[in-house]
Amino acid sequence: MFSRGSSGSASSDRDSISFGDCLGCYISGKVIDAITGKGIENATVNDNLTDRDGNYALEVESVDYGCGKLTHTLTASSEGYKHSTQIITLSEVSSFETLNFELQPATN
């Protein structure tokens, strides 16, 4: 569940992910198992942990009071899975973007 809170930054309390009241640039999404389609709890996306359903949210760099087409590289990983790296370019009109990850189980 995503909601707006008063903390001033994106955070996860394991039950929900809240965005602060300040206007910033945020990327959120879900990390799932590519085989089962289920969310992966405690996966990391750029050092941020996912919640029990695999959801994550993070605040990213902005420029001049806007998101201004900045490009960000995000990496999702979890024990027992191959990591996945994706690049996202934020639009000029939206401060909230979604980027989902499907992680493949690691082969031994």
C-alpha angles and dihedrals in degrees: 000000000000122000141161115251137172099252095104095232143052111276142165124221094180091254100058141358117234133197119210124241093255119097111246140135117279137183119197136168147123135283112213139177105257092217103044100025090226123136116258113231117217095012113147128235109187091332094314118118123230120233124244091283095048096258122144137177132186138175114234137195118289134189132218098347093311145067092251103190095297116171120224131187115215127188125197122197141163135175110275094022137090111250120246127210124197135175121221129186114206116228122238093238103046129062092186120065131173125222120174127194131207111199121204117220112254116250120227 
